[in-house]
Amino acid sequence: MSTGTSAPPVRLAWTVHVPAGVWGVAQGAAAPVVALAAREHGASLGAAGLVVALAGLGQLIGDLPAGRLVSRFGERRSIIGAGVLAVGGVALCLVSWSVVSLAVGVFLAGLSQAVWGLARQTYLAEAVPFARRARVMSTVAAMMRVGFFAGPILGAAAILAVGTRGGFAVQLVAVCVTAVLMGRVPDVGRSPRASGSPGDAVAREAGLWRVVVEHRRLLRTLGLGAALMGLSRTARTVVLPLWADVLGVDAATTSLVFGASAALDVAVSIPAGYLMDRFGRRALAVPSLLVLATGYVALPWASGVASLTVVALVLGLGNGLSNGVIMTLGADVAPPAQRAEFFGAWRLMHDAGAFAGPLVVAGTALVAPLGAAALVVGAASAAGGAVLWRYVPVWAPWPRPTALLVAPPPLADEAVPR
């Protein structure tokens, strides 16, 4: 397992942490208004959920090509290209004139997120030592959560000023700033592989399909848990605003409820990384999904702003506990010679679940009450906790070296890091 070398703190701050926070502002400002904008264009509850799901579809479709792009062109050029795409997609959402135009803009923004996320993960996996990996990954995710907390508040102010599209205006400004800052990321993830052995060079040339086949058992076991976590995380971004709409809560108040949820999310995010480095990944991965399951099961009983806020806080707590789990697990098990390509496949598993989350809500809402959709997602969250309990590697507890893998036994067709 490659441990990486530590990047200068100021470089991480301005090329990773700060832009992650600004990107969180973009996501937070848009999250409450995508479904509401679709409703303003005349979409049904189910159709509004489908529009929200298109962000996940764009990210899902972009994951495998993103791995190849980053491997071939490097982090910096890939990020710049994705930035252009992101600005175009969000601008289209801002000026959308129909459900279709809004859907296209959401989809393009999702594509750009696939490249940005993979390039950032590749950079950190190479630049940060293993002993500090979880806390650094969690800091990045925490910065995104700080932004996601601020985003709905800024979005609420913009909504009061110009209407629902004010959320997209905040998102557009934040995306432009993110693109400029992330465009300074160096291509450190390429140099170790470039100087590797001839065998590494052969591995680099392997197609994406070969990477998927070689690690198929890991992807269908641990990857399944990542997919269910993705489903649990993203379903809340559609089920909460739609439930608020059912209760008759206005857009600005809904945005503030999101902000309260994000505040608790942020409060537990950075400690989550330290706990993972000390007690192992499973110690945070499993409880986070069980808390999310509790929030979804409680949602159908929310009957007003106060009870809706309580449920949103429970979901925020669960999401915060899951902070950095997927990025850290992916970095733990990724083969150094095929890191970018593997991350593409790994992120595909998580993002497939993320895409399925809004679809599950939308599909269930088409044939049953919206409360039934929340219960279905709650059951999936609990199942995800069981899968991760079984398949997340158990790392030796602090203060023993966290690089020592003590369980479970290696899979027959996988190289498990030790």
N, C-alpha and C positions, 0 to 999 in steps of 0.2 A: 504494500500500500504506500502510495506516495504521500508524504507528509507535507510537502510544499515548503516554501520559504515565506517568511513574514514580509508583507508589503508595508511601506512606511505608513503610519497612521493617517497623515494628512492626505495621502493619495487615496486611501480607502474612504476617507471622509468625503472628499469632493468628487470622486468618480463613482462611488457606490452608495454610501450612506445618505448623503444629502439628496441625490437624485431619486433614491428609493422613497424618501419621504415626500418629495414633490410628486412622484408618480402615485403615491398613496392619496395625495390630495385630489389628483385627477380621478382616481377610481371612486373615492368617497363622495365627490361631488356628483358623479354620474349615477352611482348605484341606486339612489332613491328615485331618480327621474326617468330612467329608461322605460320602465314599465308604465309609468304615468304618462310619458310622452306618447307611447304607443296607444294608450287608452284615449288620449286626446285626438289621435288620428282615427279613432273609431274601432280600434281592435278590441276583441273580447278578452276576458280574463285569460283564457287559454292562449290566445294569439299573443297577448302581451308577454306571457311567460316564454313563448317561443322566441320573441325578439330578444329578450334578455339572454336566452340560451345561445344566441348567435355569437356573442363575445367568446363564449367557451368553445364553440365550433371553430371559429377563426383561430384560436390558440391551439386547438387540437390538430387542425389540418397543418398548422405551421410548425409543429414540434419537430417532426423528423427532418423536414428540409432545413429547419433552423440549425440542427446539429451539423448537417453537412456544410451549410453556409459558414458557420463559425469556424469549423475545422479548415475550410478552404481559404476563406478571406480574412479570418481573424476577427477578434471581438470588435475592434473600433469601426471598421468599415461596415460590418453587419449592423451595428447599432445605428450608424448614420442613416443607412438605407431604411431601417425599421422606423426611425424617427420621422422621415418624410411620409411614410405610409400612415403612421399614427396621426400626424397633423391632418392629413387629408381625410381620414376616417372620422375624426372628431368634428372637423369643420362640416362634413356632410350631415352629421347628427344635428348640429346646431341650426342648419338651414333646411332641414328635412321638411318635405311637403306632403309626405305620405308614409304609411307604414313601411312600404318597400324601401324608400330612400333611407329611412331611419335604420332599417335592418341592415342595409349595405354598409352604412357607416359604422354600426356596432361590430359587424363582421371584420372590417378592415382594421379597426382598433385592436381586435382580438389577435389578428395575424401579427401585428407589430409586437404585441406583448409576448408572443412565443419567442421571438428573437431576442428581445431585451432580457427576458428572464433567463434564457439559456446562456447567453453571453456573460451575464453577471455571475451565474453559478459556476461556469467554467473558470472564470477569472479567480473567484474566491477559493475554489478547490485547489488551484495551483499555488495561490499566493499565501494561504493561511496554514499554519501548522495544525496537525491533527488534534493535538491536545486542546487547542482553542477553537476548533472548528464549529462546534454547536453554538457557542456564545457569539461568535462573529456572525454566523448565519442568522441567529436569532436577532441580533442587533439590526441587521438589514431588514428582516421581516418586521421588527419593532418600529423601525423608521417608517415603513410602509403603513403600519397601523397608526402611527402618530398622524401621518398624512390623511389616512382614512377617517380619523377622528376630526381633523380640521376641515376636511373636504365637505362633509354635510353641513357644517356650520357656515362656511363660506357660501356653499350652495344655497342654503336657506336664505341668506341675505340677498343673493342674486335673484332667487326665485321671487322674493317679495318685491324686488325692484322691477324685474322684466318678465316674470312669469316662469313657467316650468323650464323653459330653455335656458334660464340663467345657470342651471347646473352644468349644462354643456359648455357655456361660456367660460366658467371656472375651469372645467376640464381642459379646454383648448389651451388656455394660458399655461396651465401646469404641464401639459404634454410638451409644449414648446421649450419650456425651461428644462425639463427632463432630458430632452433630446440634446440640448446644448451641453449639459453637464456630463451625461453618459458618453457623449462623443469623444471625451478625453481619456477613456479607458484604454490602457496599453494592451498589446497582444501578448501578455506574459504567458497565457495558456498554451501558446504554440511553441515557445522556445524549448521547454524540456523534451517535448516529443521530437522536435527537429534534431536534437542532439542525442537521441536515443540510439539503441542498437539496430542492426539491420532487421531483426525480427520485429521491432517496434514499427519500423518503416513499412513492413509488409502489412502489419495490423492496421496502420493508418489508412492504407489503401483499400481495406476491406469495405465492401458496401454496407449500407445501413441494414440491409436485410440480414447479412451475416452476423452483425452485432446482435440483432434481435434474436436470431436463431441460437447463437452461442450462449445467450443468457436467458433463454426462454423460460426455464423453470423459476429462476429468480423473479422474472417479470410477472409470471402468472401466480405467484404466491405472495411475496412481499409487495409486488406491484399491484395485486388486487386490493391489499390494504390501503395502498396509496390512492387507488381509484375511489374507494369508498370514503376516504377522508376528503378527497376533492369534491365528491358529491355532497357530503355533509356541510362543507364550508360554503359552497356557492348557492345551495338551495335557499339559504336564509336571505340572500340578496333579492330574491323574487317573492318568497312566501311572506316576508315581513311587510313590504310595501303593499302587496295585494291584500293581505289581511287588514292592514290599516285602511285600505280603500273600501273593503267590505264594511268596516266599522264606521266609515264616514269621516275618518281623520284627514285633514287637509295636507297638502304636499309639504308645506313648511314645517308643520309639526312632525310629520313622518321623518323628515330629514333630521330634525333634532333628536328623535328617538334613535335613529341610526348613530348619531353622534354620541349619545349616552352609552350605547352598546360598545362603540369603538373606544370610549374612554376606559372602560374596564378591560377591554381587549389589550390596550396599550399597557395598562398597569401591571399585567402579569406576563407580558411578552419577553422582556429582557431577562427577568429571573428564570424563565423557562429554559433559556439556553444554558445558563449556569447549572441548573438542575440536571439537564441532559448530560453535560460534561461530567458531572459528579456521580449521578446515579444510573446513567444509561438512557438510551433513546426510548425504550419501552415504558419507562417510568412516567413519561409525559404523553406519549402517543396514545396509550390506551385510555387513561382518564379523560383526556380531551374529548375523545369521541363519545364516551359515556355521558359527559356533561352536555354535549351537543344533543344527544338523543333525548335527554331529559327536557331540554328547552323545546324541542319540536313536539314532544308528546304533550307538553303543557300549553302550547299555542292555541289549540281549539277552544280552550277555556278562557282566553283573554277576551274581555268584553268591553274594554275601554282603554283610554290612553295610559292610565296607570298600570293596569295589568299587562298591556302590550309592552310597556317599558320594562317591566320585570322580566318577561320572557326574553326580550331583546338583550337584557343584561346577562341572563344565563347563557344565551348563545354567544355573546361577546366573550364571556369567561372561557367557554369551551374553545372558541377560536383562538384566544390568546394562549391557552395552554398548548395548542398544536403548533405554536409559532416556531418556525425553522425546522420542524420534524422532517418534512419531505426533502428539503434541500440538503439537510445533514445526512439523512439516510442515503440519498443518492450519491453524495460525495464519498460516503464510507465504502460503498460497494462498487463504485465505478472503476473499471480497468484503466490505469493511467495512460496506456497507449491509445485508447479509444474513448477518451473521456467525453469529448464533445458529442460524438455519435451516440454513446451510451446515454448521456443526459437527454438526448432527443427522445430515445425510446422510454426512458424513465419518466420524463415529464409527460410523455404521451399517455402513460397509464394514469397519472394523477389528473391530467387535464381531460381525459376521457370521462372520468368521474365528475369533474367540474362541469363539463358540458351536460352530463346526464342529470345533474342536480335540478336546474331549471326545467329540463324536459320532464322529469318525474313529476314536478309540481304542476306543470302545464298539462301533461297528459292525464293526470289524475283529476285535475280540475275540470277537464272536459266531460268526464263521466261520473264524477262524484263531487260532493262538497269540498271546498278548499281545505277544511279541517282534516279530511281524510288524507290529503296530500302530505300534510305535516306529519301525520302518524306514520305514513309510509317511509318518509325520510328519516324519522326517528328510529324505525326498525332497521333501516340500512346503516345508520350510524352505529347502532349497537352491534350489528354484524361486523362492521369494520373494526370495532374495538376487539372483537374476538379473533379476527384474522391477524391483526397486528400483535396481539398477545402471543399467538402461535409462531409467527414468522420473523418478528423483529429480533435481530441478534442481541443477545444479552451480554453487555460489556462488563468487565470486571469492575466492582464498585470502588469508589474513591476510598483511600488514597492510592490503591494499586493502579498501575498504568492502564489508562482507559483503552489503549490500543489492543489489549489482550482480549480476544474473543473466547468466551468460555462456553457458549451454547447459542444456537442449536448446532448439531453436527453439520458439516458441509454438505451441500446438495451434490448429487452424483454428477451432474453435468455443469456445475458451476465452480469457479475459483473463488472461494470465500476468503476475504482478507483476514489475516491473523496478525 
